[in-house]
Structures are given as structure tokens and as C-alpha cells.
Amino acid sequence: TSDAVVALPGKYGTLSEMAFALQAGKPLVSVSAWKLGDEIHHVESPEEAAHLVMELVTETK
């Protein structure tokens, strides 16, 4: 299990894993990957993703 999911650039496997994360209600951060919907948080670097994940996980606990 996870508290959040970070998606890196990829193809359809990445897209399906992003869908699983959304269905599970996990915060989803996309690092220069698929740009879909408002429920996905988009960032440009792994460092931004790490900071954002920590914020999102702290908010949900």
C-alpha cells in the first residue's frame, strides 16, 4: 500500500497505474507525465514531487 503515488514519464503502463491510484483515492503527483484532469498534481521535477507528496500526505492524516 502507499500513501501517495508519483508518476514519471512513461507510456500506457504508467497511465494505467495512474488510473489505479485515482480509483484507490491516493494523492497522485505527475512529474512531467500524463496531464489529465484536475485531481492530478503536476510538477516539473522530482524535488517538487517529493515536497508536494509530503504536504499531501500530511494533509490527509
C-alpha positions as CSV (number, residue, x, y, z in Angstrom):
1,T,0.0,0.0,0.0
2,S,1.0,3.6,-0.4
3,D,0.1,7.0,1.0
4,A,0.6,8.7,-2.4
5,V,1.7,7.9,-5.9
6,V,4.3,9.7,-8.1
7,A,4.1,9.1,-11.8
8,L,7.2,9.6,-14.0
9,P,7.1,9.9,-17.8
10,G,6.0,6.7,-19.4
11,K,3.5,5.1,-21.7
12,Y,0.3,3.2,-21.3
13,G,1.5,1.2,-18.2
14,T,2.1,4.5,-16.4
15,L,-1.3,5.7,-17.5
16,S,-3.0,2.5,-16.1
17,E,-1.1,2.8,-12.8
18,M,-2.2,6.5,-12.5
19,A,-5.8,5.3,-13.0
20,F,-5.4,2.7,-10.3
21,A,-4.1,5.4,-7.9
22,L,-7.0,7.6,-8.6
23,Q,-9.5,4.8,-8.2
24,A,-7.9,4.0,-4.8
25,G,-8.2,7.6,-3.8
26,K,-4.5,8.2,-3.4
27,P,-2.9,11.6,-4.0
28,L,-1.3,11.5,-7.4
29,V,1.7,13.6,-8.4
30,S,2.8,13.6,-12.1
31,V,6.4,14.6,-12.9
32,S,6.3,15.7,-16.5
33,A,4.0,12.8,-17.3
34,W,0.4,12.5,-18.5
35,K,-1.5,15.7,-18.0
36,L,-5.1,14.6,-17.3
37,G,-7.7,16.1,-15.0
38,D,-7.7,18.4,-12.1
39,E,-7.2,15.6,-9.5
40,I,-3.7,15.1,-10.7
41,H,-1.0,17.4,-9.3
42,H,1.5,18.3,-12.0
43,V,5.2,19.2,-11.2
44,E,8.3,19.5,-13.3
45,S,11.0,17.9,-11.1
46,P,11.4,15.0,-8.7
47,E,12.3,17.5,-5.9
48,E,9.0,19.3,-6.4
49,A,7.2,15.9,-6.3
50,A,8.9,14.9,-3.0
51,H,7.9,18.2,-1.3
52,L,4.3,18.1,-2.7
53,V,3.8,14.4,-1.6
54,M,4.9,15.3,1.9
55,E,2.4,18.1,2.0
56,L,-0.4,16.0,0.6
57,V,0.2,13.0,2.9
58,T,0.4,15.3,5.9
59,E,-2.9,16.9,5.0
60,T,-4.7,13.5,4.7
61,K,-3.5,12.2,8.1
